[in-house]
Amino acid sequence: MSTRQAASTRSGGVSYQDLIRGDAVPPPASLTLENPYRSPLVSVPVHRYTSQAFHDLEMEKLWPRVWQMACLEEEIPDIGDHLVYDIGRYSVIVVRTAHGIRAHHNVCRHRGRRLCDRAGHAASFICPFHGFRWNLDGTLRGVTSAWDFPHIDRETFTLTPVRCDTWGGWVFVNMDADAEPLADFLGDLPEHFAVWRPEERYIQAHVAKVMRCNWKVCQEAFMEAFHVIRTHPQILTGIGDENSQYDAWGNFSRAITANGTPSPHLPGQPSEQEIFESVIMRDLDDPPAPEVPPGMTARAMMAAHARAGLQRVVGDDTVISDACVSDSIYYTLFPNFHPWGGYNRIVYRFRPHENRRDRSLMECYFLSPFADERPDPAPMHMLDADEPWTNAPELGMLARVFTQDTFNLPQVQKGLEAAQYDEVVLANYQETKIRHFHTLLGAWLE
């Protein structure tokens, strides 16, 4: 039975309830999945990707209230180190103080200028406009021409605070003073990552690119393996795309795609050598790939090689399974944070770019384990909308994969803008993570 059903047609202006609704069509009872966290949605309103009103609603009810990853602790290692995290029209300073990491709205209390334009190091925050000064902890340090401001209460004229907490080496911020603790928001997610110890990784690479599409269009392309068959056909020989497992719990979801196994879409069974060469994405002009020994699978060979290199870094007492070094284990923490499990280095973050509904900023981090002293984190390499991912060689073969995604995503946005129907239809299982995301999004906007 197909999960695609006719959706009710809505015409005229978009009401508030229409903006947030995402429960247009439930699946047939016979196809309802057992996991209670899997969303019953099988369609999502098109205007969630195209409407300025919906974008404004996110800016009002989502981003100022939800926990979101702002940076990594290693990016601000010393007292006075600070970083600017922008999300739509909001801007937050994350700073290392003598009493831990703090966060403030990046706005001068005098005339509203942004205090910081970029990351840096400072003993205090000085407004470039008139020179008002605040300590790192947000308390007032000095008022220019103080005689002219007798009405300022020095005790309360602080920077506007933003809640801040950490997990796994990541720094999270929340602009809502009454928000639930980060630990409650994360739920069981830290338990999933405990064995992989993400806090013991360093930023080997950090690349960001402006994408010509809504931030949800962008991130949803990385929440399923369903698109591999047409978008990345060159890797079908070594990826079990349609055999992926999808799960959702609370505020996060997960997919597991087995690598080193062939796609069920292939008409025949490839050899282990063909599988191995597909996984390493060898070009014709590359040196010959190592041969898979008789009686050994490509997956086992991949895992053995990766494990040998990792063991020297993480220690011989750490158990490293084949899955931890071979498979794509990709999580999504609502709304926009995508850490990968196992010893895959990938972490994604997606957000609106410059407060535009049709532009997004896609970021890819490589977080790698290390031995001895922590290496310095790589600075962010920014690519504009017209630059190819291959301008970031630090991403290796992943840059070529992203190029294929980038070929599709602006066209998705253009298609949605021109669509003459009200809803996009989602798969019952393979798009579980997307359905779960939109269920949470609707709840937050209500």
C-alpha positions in Angstrom: 0.0 0.0 0.0 1.3 3.4 -0.9 1.6 6.0 1.9 0.9 8.8 -0.5 -2.7 10.0 -0.1 -4.6 13.0 -1.4 -4.1 16.1 0.8 -6.7 18.7 1.5 -6.3 21.8 -0.6 -5.9 25.1 1.1 -6.3 28.4 -0.7 -6.1 32.1 0.0 -4.1 33.6 2.8 -2.0 31.5 5.2 -3.3 31.7 8.8 -1.3 31.3 11.9 -2.5 27.7 12.4 -1.9 26.9 8.8 1.7 28.1 9.2 2.5 25.7 12.0 0.4 22.7 11.0 2.3 19.7 9.8 -0.2 16.9 10.4 -1.9 17.1 7.1 -2.1 13.4 6.2 -1.7 10.5 8.7 -0.5 7.2 7.3 -2.8 4.2 7.0 -3.1 2.3 10.3 -1.5 -0.7 8.7 1.7 1.3 8.1 2.0 3.0 11.5 5.5 2.3 12.9 5.9 0.8 16.3 8.4 3.4 17.6 6.2 6.0 19.4 8.6 8.8 18.5 8.3 8.2 14.8 6.1 10.9 13.5 2.8 9.9 11.8 3.2 12.7 9.2 3.5 11.7 5.6 3.4 15.2 4.2 4.7 18.7 5.1 3.3 22.0 3.9 5.3 23.6 1.1 5.1 27.0 2.8 7.4 25.8 5.5 10.3 26.2 3.0 9.0 29.2 1.0 7.0 31.5 3.2 8.5 34.6 4.7 5.8 34.5 7.3 6.9 31.0 8.3 10.5 32.1 8.4 9.5 35.0 10.7 7.6 32.6 12.9 10.7 30.5 13.3 12.6 33.7 14.3 10.0 34.5 16.9 9.2 31.1 18.4 12.0 28.7 17.6 15.5 30.2 17.5 15.1 32.4 20.6 13.8 29.5 22.7 15.7 26.3 21.6 19.1 25.0 22.6 21.6 25.2 19.7 25.2 24.4 19.3 27.2 27.7 19.1 30.8 26.5 19.0 33.3 24.1 20.5 35.0 24.6 23.8 38.4 24.3 22.1 37.6 27.4 19.9 37.8 29.6 23.0 40.5 27.9 25.1 41.8 31.0 27.1 40.1 33.6 29.3 39.1 36.4 27.0 38.7 34.3 23.9 35.3 34.9 22.4 33.3 33.8 19.3 30.2 35.3 17.6 27.3 33.0 16.9 24.7 34.5 14.5 21.3 32.9 13.9 19.0 34.9 11.7 18.5 38.4 13.2 20.1 37.3 16.5 23.7 37.4 17.5 25.4 35.9 20.6 28.8 36.3 22.1 30.3 33.2 23.6 33.2 33.9 25.8 35.7 32.1 28.2 35.8 33.9 31.6 37.6 33.1 34.8 34.5 31.3 36.0 33.7 29.3 32.9 32.0 29.9 29.6 29.4 32.6 29.4 27.1 33.9 26.6 25.6 37.4 26.0 23.5 39.0 23.4 25.9 40.8 21.0 24.3 44.2 21.5 25.5 47.3 23.2 23.1 48.5 25.9 23.6 52.1 24.9 22.7 52.6 21.3 22.4 49.0 20.0 25.6 48.5 18.0 26.9 45.0 17.8 29.7 44.8 20.3 31.8 42.2 18.4 32.0 41.8 14.7 34.1 38.6 14.7 35.9 36.1 17.0 38.8 37.4 19.0 40.5 37.9 22.3 39.8 40.8 24.7 40.1 41.7 28.4 36.6 43.4 28.2 34.0 44.3 25.6 34.3 47.9 24.3 31.6 49.2 22.0 33.2 50.6 18.8 30.6 53.3 18.6 30.8 55.3 21.9 33.2 53.2 24.0 30.8 51.8 26.6 32.6 48.9 28.3 31.5 45.6 29.9 33.5 42.9 31.7 33.7 39.4 30.2 31.0 38.2 32.6 28.6 40.9 31.3 28.8 43.3 34.2 29.2 47.0 33.4 32.8 48.2 33.5 32.6 51.8 32.3 30.3 54.4 30.8 31.7 57.1 28.5 31.0 60.5 29.9 29.4 59.0 33.0 28.4 62.4 34.2 25.8 62.5 31.4 24.2 59.2 32.4 23.1 59.6 36.1 20.1 57.5 35.3 22.1 54.3 34.6 22.0 51.8 37.4 25.4 50.2 37.2 24.2 47.0 38.9 21.5 46.3 36.3 23.0 47.8 33.2 24.6 44.5 32.2 24.9 42.8 28.9 21.7 40.8 28.2 22.6 37.2 29.3 22.1 34.1 27.2 21.9 30.6 28.9 25.0 28.5 28.2 25.9 24.9 28.8 28.2 22.2 27.4 28.2 18.6 26.4 30.8 16.5 24.6 33.1 19.5 24.0 30.3 21.5 22.3 28.9 24.8 23.7 25.2 25.2 23.5 23.3 28.5 24.0 19.6 29.3 24.6 18.2 32.8 24.6 15.2 31.7 26.8 15.9 32.3 30.4 13.2 29.9 31.4 14.3 27.1 29.0 14.6 23.5 30.4 18.2 22.5 31.3 20.4 21.3 28.4 20.6 17.9 30.0 16.9 17.5 29.9 16.7 18.7 26.3 19.4 16.2 25.2 17.7 13.3 26.9 19.6 10.0 26.2 21.8 11.4 23.5 24.9 11.7 25.6 24.6 8.0 26.5 24.7 7.2 22.7 28.0 9.0 22.4 29.7 8.1 25.7 31.8 5.3 24.2 33.1 7.6 21.4 34.1 10.5 23.7 33.5 13.4 21.4 35.1 15.8 23.9 38.4 14.0 23.1 38.4 15.2 19.5 39.8 18.4 17.9 38.7 20.4 14.9 40.7 19.1 12.0 38.7 21.0 9.5 35.7 23.4 9.5 34.2 24.5 6.2 31.1 26.6 5.7 29.3 27.4 2.5 26.4 29.7 1.6 23.6 27.6 0.0 20.8 29.0 -2.1 18.0 27.3 -0.3 16.1 27.3 2.9 18.0 25.8 5.9 15.5 23.0 6.2 15.8 22.0 2.5 19.6 21.9 3.1 19.7 19.8 6.2 17.0 17.4 5.1 19.3 16.3 2.3 21.6 14.9 4.9 19.0 13.1 7.0 18.4 10.1 4.8 20.2 7.8 2.4 17.2 7.7 0.1 18.7 10.2 -2.3 21.9 8.3 -2.9 20.5 6.2 -5.8 20.2 9.3 -8.1 22.4 12.0 -6.4 25.5 9.9 -5.6 25.2 6.8 -7.9 29.0 6.4 -8.0 28.9 5.0 -4.4 26.1 2.6 -4.8 28.5 -0.3 -5.1 29.7 0.2 -1.5 26.7 1.6 0.4 23.6 -0.2 1.7 21.4 2.9 1.1 17.9 1.4 1.2 19.0 -1.0 3.9 19.5 1.9 6.4 18.0 1.8 9.8 16.1 4.9 11.1 15.1 5.7 14.7 13.9 8.7 16.7 13.8 9.4 20.4 12.6 12.7 22.1 14.5 15.6 20.6 16.9 13.5 18.5 16.9 10.9 15.7 19.4 8.6 14.1 20.2 6.8 10.9 22.6 3.9 10.4 23.8 3.2 6.9 26.1 0.2 6.4 29.1 0.9 4.2 31.2 -1.8 2.6 28.0 -3.5 1.6 26.3 -3.1 -1.8 23.1 -1.2 -2.5 20.0 -3.4 -3.0 19.3 -1.2 -6.0 22.1 -2.8 -8.0 21.1 -5.4 -10.6 23.9 -7.8 -9.6 26.3 -8.6 -6.8 29.6 -6.7 -7.1 32.9 -8.3 -6.1 34.5 -7.5 -2.8 37.2 -5.6 -4.8 34.6 -3.5 -6.6 32.9 -2.7 -3.2 36.3 -1.7 -1.7 37.2 0.6 -4.6 33.7 2.2 -4.5 34.1 3.0 -0.8 37.5 4.7 -1.2 36.1 6.5 -4.3 39.3 5.8 -6.4 39.7 7.8 -9.6 41.0 6.3 -12.8 44.3 8.2 -12.5 44.8 7.2 -8.8 47.3 4.5 -7.9 45.8 0.9 -8.0 43.8 0.2 -4.9 45.0 -2.5 -2.5 43.6 -6.0 -3.3 41.0 -7.5 -1.0 42.6 -10.9 0.1 40.7 -14.0 -0.8 38.1 -15.0 1.9 38.0 -11.4 3.3 35.2 -8.9 2.7 35.8 -5.3 1.7 34.0 -4.2 4.9 36.3 -6.2 7.1 39.4 -5.0 5.3 38.2 -1.4 5.6 37.5 -1.8 9.3 40.9 -3.5 10.0 42.8 -0.8 8.3 40.9 2.0 10.1 41.1 0.3 13.4 44.9 -0.1 13.1 45.3 3.6 12.6 42.9 4.6 15.4 44.2 2.2 18.0 47.4 4.1 18.3 45.4 7.3 19.1 42.5 6.1 21.3 44.5 3.3 23.1 44.6 -0.4 22.9 42.0 -0.8 25.7 39.3 0.9 23.6 37.1 -1.6 21.7 36.5 -0.4 18.2 33.9 -2.4 16.3 33.7 -2.7 12.5 30.5 -0.5 12.6 32.2 2.3 14.5 34.8 2.7 11.8 32.9 1.6 8.7 29.3 2.8 8.9 27.5 6.1 8.6 25.8 6.7 12.0 24.3 10.1 11.7 22.3 11.8 14.4 20.1 14.9 14.3 19.6 16.9 17.5 16.6 19.3 17.0 16.7 21.7 15.4 19.9 21.9 13.3 22.8 20.0 14.9 24.0 16.7 13.2 26.9 14.9 15.0 27.9 11.6 13.5 28.6 8.6 15.7 31.3 6.1 15.7 34.8 7.3 14.6 33.5 9.1 11.5 34.7 12.6 11.9 31.7 14.4 10.4 29.5 17.0 12.2 27.1 19.2 10.4 25.3 22.4 11.4 22.6 24.2 9.3 21.1 27.6 9.9 19.5 30.5 8.1 22.0 32.8 6.4 21.7 36.5 7.0 18.0 36.1 8.2 16.9 35.0 4.7 14.3 32.3 4.1 15.9 31.3 0.9 19.6 31.2 2.0 21.3 28.9 4.4 24.7 28.3 5.9 25.9 24.7 5.8 28.9 23.8 7.9 30.9 20.7 8.0 33.4 19.9 10.8 35.9 17.1 10.9 36.4 16.2 14.5 39.3 13.8 14.9 40.8 12.0 17.9 44.4 12.9 18.8 47.3 11.6 20.8 49.4 13.6 23.3 48.7 17.4 23.2 45.5 18.7 21.6 46.3 20.3 18.2 45.1 23.8 17.5 41.6 23.9 16.0 41.4 24.6 12.3 39.8 28.0 11.5 36.6 28.2 9.6 37.0 28.2 5.8 34.1 30.2 4.4 32.9 29.5 0.9 30.4 31.8 -0.8 27.4 30.7 -2.8 29.4 30.6 -6.1 32.4 28.7 -4.8 32.6 25.0 -5.3 33.2 22.7 -2.3 36.3 21.5 -4.0 37.8 24.9 -3.1 38.1 23.3 0.4 40.6 20.4 -0.2 40.7 19.7 3.5 37.4 17.9 3.0 39.0 15.3 0.8 36.6 13.2 -1.3 33.6 14.5 0.7 33.9 17.8 -1.3 33.0 16.0 -4.4 30.0 14.4 -2.8 28.8 17.8 -1.5 29.1 19.2 -5.0 26.5 16.7 -6.2 24.2 17.8 -3.3 24.7 21.4 -4.2 23.7 20.7 -7.7 20.3 19.6 -6.4 19.4 21.9 -3.5 19.0 25.3 -5.2 16.8 23.5 -7.7 14.7 22.1 -4.9 14.2 25.6 -3.6 13.2 26.9 -7.0 10.9 24.0 -7.5 9.1 24.6 -4.2 8.8 28.3 -4.9 7.0 27.4 -8.1 5.0 24.4 -6.8 1.3 24.4 -7.6 0.5 22.0 -4.8 0.3 22.5 -1.1 2.4 19.7 0.4 5.5 17.6 -0.2 5.0 13.9 0.5 7.4 11.9 2.7 8.3 8.3 2.8 6.9 6.2 5.6 10.3 4.9 6.8 13.3 6.2 4.9 12.4 9.8 5.7 11.7 9.0 9.4 14.2 11.6 10.6 12.6 14.4 8.5 9.1 13.5 9.7 10.3 13.5 13.3 11.9 16.9 12.8 8.8 18.5 11.3 6.6 17.1 14.2 9.0 18.7 16.7 9.1 21.9 14.7 5.3 22.2 14.7 5.2 21.6 18.4 7.7 24.3 19.1 6.0 26.9 16.9 2.7 26.2 18.7 
